[in-house]
Amino acid sequence: MKIYTGYYGNMKAYRGMTCVAISLGMPKWMSPPLPNLRALNPKPWMLHMEKEAYTEAYNRLLAELSPRKIVDYLEAFSEGRPVVLLCYEKPGDFCHRRLVAQWLNRELGLGVQEYSKCAVQDPEIRQMELF
């Protein structure tokens, strides 16, 4: 199973993948709501912290978790389909999902990265030949 990170504004790109929220809330337009892996949610008091303090606090939160248990849960829940861990911030903006990706990569060597349609082969899309 492959794990990616992504953001709610790019939902159409995640067709066929298991989308899992890791944010405290979800956009109001999202119906039905996604499953939320609350263990990876930042704490409400963290949302007003400066970047450096937030990073330290969130990494302490991750240190209390078992990355193997998180991945095992995602694998069982997704039935082996690729998973996208979602929150609000656009790629390139500071975000806790990047910290989750770094944690999973460091602890388990998974190669979690931000989902990019250009970087992933879609098995349903094939290049046509002109001649």
Sine and cosine of phi, psi and omega as CSV:
sin_phi,cos_phi,sin_psi,cos_psi,sin_omega,cos_omega
0.00,0.00,0.71,-0.70,0.03,-1.00
-0.99,-0.17,0.64,-0.77,0.05,-1.00
-0.90,-0.45,0.73,-0.69,0.06,-1.00
-0.83,-0.56,0.22,-0.97,0.23,-0.97
-0.92,-0.38,0.36,-0.93,0.00,-1.00
-0.22,-0.97,-0.04,-1.00,-0.02,-1.00
-0.74,-0.67,0.42,-0.91,-0.11,-0.99
-0.85,0.53,-0.54,0.84,-0.04,-1.00
-0.92,0.38,-0.14,0.99,-0.04,-1.00
-0.91,-0.42,0.42,0.91,-0.12,-0.99
-0.82,0.58,-0.59,0.81,-0.05,-1.00
-0.88,0.48,-0.46,0.89,-0.03,-1.00
-0.96,0.27,-0.24,0.97,-0.11,-0.99
-0.99,-0.14,0.35,0.94,-0.01,-1.00
-0.82,0.57,0.73,-0.68,0.02,-1.00
0.99,0.13,-0.02,1.00,0.01,-1.00
-0.96,-0.29,0.34,-0.94,0.07,-1.00
-1.00,0.02,0.91,-0.41,-0.01,-1.00
-1.00,-0.07,0.76,-0.64,-0.02,-1.00
-0.75,-0.66,0.82,-0.57,0.04,-1.00
-0.97,0.25,0.62,-0.79,0.15,-0.99
-0.77,-0.63,0.42,0.91,0.00,-1.00
-0.94,-0.34,0.31,-0.95,-0.01,-1.00
-0.90,0.44,-0.55,0.83,0.03,-1.00
-0.69,-0.73,-0.05,-1.00,0.05,-1.00
-0.71,-0.71,0.35,-0.94,0.03,-1.00
-0.84,0.54,0.60,-0.80,-0.02,-1.00
-0.89,0.45,-0.47,0.88,-0.03,-1.00
-0.96,0.27,-0.21,0.98,-0.06,-1.00
-0.98,0.18,0.92,-0.40,-0.01,-1.00
-0.58,-0.82,0.81,-0.58,-0.05,1.00
-0.96,0.28,0.30,-0.95,0.00,-1.00
-0.91,0.40,0.43,-0.90,0.04,-1.00
-0.98,0.20,0.36,-0.93,0.18,-0.98
-0.90,0.44,0.58,-0.81,-0.06,-1.00
-0.87,-0.50,0.86,-0.50,0.06,-1.00
-1.00,0.08,1.00,0.10,-0.17,-0.99
-0.88,0.47,-0.40,0.91,0.03,-1.00
-0.88,0.48,-0.43,0.90,-0.01,-1.00
-0.99,-0.14,0.05,1.00,0.06,-1.00
-0.95,0.32,0.67,-0.75,0.17,-0.99
-0.92,0.39,0.37,-0.93,0.07,-1.00
-0.99,0.17,0.56,-0.83,-0.03,-1.00
-0.80,0.60,-0.61,0.79,-0.03,-1.00
-0.93,0.38,-0.30,0.95,-0.01,-1.00
-0.98,0.20,-0.37,0.93,-0.15,-0.99
-0.90,0.43,-0.33,0.94,-0.03,-1.00
-0.97,-0.26,0.21,0.98,-0.03,-1.00
-1.00,0.07,0.39,-0.92,0.14,-0.99
-0.93,0.36,0.37,-0.93,-0.10,-0.99
-0.79,0.61,-0.75,0.66,-0.06,-1.00
-0.90,0.43,-0.72,0.69,0.00,-1.00
-0.91,0.40,-0.65,0.76,0.04,-1.00
-0.87,0.50,-0.72,0.69,-0.01,-1.00
-0.86,0.51,-0.72,0.70,0.02,-1.00
-0.89,0.46,-0.72,0.69,-0.02,-1.00
-0.91,0.42,-0.67,0.74,-0.03,-1.00
-0.94,0.35,-0.63,0.78,0.05,-1.00
-0.90,0.43,-0.54,0.84,0.10,-1.00
-0.91,0.41,-0.64,0.77,0.05,-1.00
-0.88,0.48,-0.72,0.69,0.01,-1.00
-0.89,0.45,-0.58,0.82,-0.02,-1.00
-0.89,0.45,-0.38,0.93,0.02,-1.00
-0.99,0.12,-0.14,0.99,-0.07,-1.00
-0.97,-0.24,0.34,-0.94,0.11,-0.99
-0.99,-0.15,0.92,-0.40,0.01,-1.00
-0.88,0.48,-0.57,0.82,0.02,-1.00
-0.89,0.45,-0.67,0.74,0.03,-1.00
-0.90,0.43,-0.64,0.76,0.03,-1.00
-0.87,0.49,-0.74,0.67,-0.02,-1.00
-0.92,0.39,-0.65,0.76,0.03,-1.00
-0.88,0.48,-0.67,0.74,0.04,-1.00
-0.88,0.47,-0.73,0.68,0.00,-1.00
-0.88,0.47,-0.64,0.77,-0.01,-1.00
-0.91,0.42,-0.70,0.72,0.03,-1.00
-0.91,0.42,-0.69,0.72,-0.03,-1.00
-0.91,0.42,-0.65,0.76,-0.09,-1.00
-1.00,0.08,-0.13,0.99,-0.05,-1.00
0.82,0.57,0.62,0.78,0.08,-1.00
1.00,0.08,-0.14,0.99,0.04,-1.00
-0.95,0.32,0.40,-0.92,0.08,-1.00
-0.85,0.52,0.56,-0.83,-0.03,-1.00
-0.91,-0.41,0.63,-0.78,0.13,-0.99
-0.87,-0.50,0.86,-0.50,0.06,-1.00
-1.00,0.01,0.86,-0.50,-0.20,-0.98
-0.91,-0.42,0.57,-0.82,0.23,-0.97
-0.51,-0.86,-0.28,-0.96,-0.18,-0.98
-1.00,0.06,-0.61,0.79,-0.20,-0.98
-0.93,0.37,0.58,-0.81,0.03,-1.00
-0.95,0.30,0.41,-0.91,0.07,-1.00
-0.82,0.57,0.65,-0.76,-0.02,-1.00
1.00,-0.09,-0.44,0.90,0.07,-1.00
-0.98,0.18,0.50,-0.87,0.06,-1.00
-0.88,0.47,0.71,-0.71,-0.07,-1.00
-0.34,-0.94,0.52,-0.86,0.01,-1.00
-0.93,0.36,-0.39,0.92,0.01,-1.00
-0.91,0.42,-0.49,0.87,0.08,-1.00
-0.92,0.40,-0.61,0.80,0.06,-1.00
-0.92,0.40,-0.61,0.79,0.07,-1.00
-0.89,0.46,-0.72,0.69,0.01,-1.00
-0.86,0.51,-0.71,0.70,0.01,-1.00
-0.88,0.48,-0.67,0.75,0.01,-1.00
-0.88,0.47,-0.76,0.65,0.00,-1.00
-0.90,0.43,-0.61,0.79,0.03,-1.00
-0.92,0.39,-0.69,0.72,-0.02,-1.00
-0.92,0.39,-0.71,0.71,-0.10,-0.99
-0.98,0.17,-0.57,0.82,-0.12,-0.99
-0.82,-0.57,-0.07,1.00,0.01,-1.00
0.89,0.47,0.64,0.77,-0.12,-0.99
-0.99,0.12,-0.35,0.94,-0.05,-1.00
0.96,0.29,0.55,0.83,0.03,-1.00
-0.92,0.39,0.74,-0.67,0.03,-1.00
-0.58,-0.82,0.23,-0.97,0.05,-1.00
-0.91,0.42,0.73,-0.69,-0.02,-1.00
-0.94,0.34,0.75,-0.66,0.06,-1.00
-0.72,-0.70,0.85,-0.52,-0.02,-1.00
-0.83,0.56,-0.56,0.83,-0.02,-1.00
-0.94,0.35,-0.50,0.87,-0.10,-0.99
-1.00,0.01,-0.12,0.99,-0.09,-1.00
-0.86,-0.51,0.75,-0.67,0.06,-1.00
-0.97,0.25,0.83,-0.55,0.08,-1.00
-1.00,-0.01,0.90,-0.45,-0.07,-1.00
-0.90,0.43,-0.31,0.95,-0.01,-1.00
-1.00,0.07,-0.18,0.98,-0.05,-1.00
-0.93,-0.36,0.85,-0.53,0.03,-1.00
-0.84,-0.54,0.61,-0.79,0.04,-1.00
-0.95,0.30,0.77,-0.64,0.05,-1.00
-0.99,0.17,0.51,-0.86,0.07,-1.00
-0.99,-0.14,0.67,-0.74,-0.01,-1.00
-0.99,0.12,-0.51,0.86,-0.05,-1.00
-0.79,-0.61,0.00,0.00,0.00,0.00
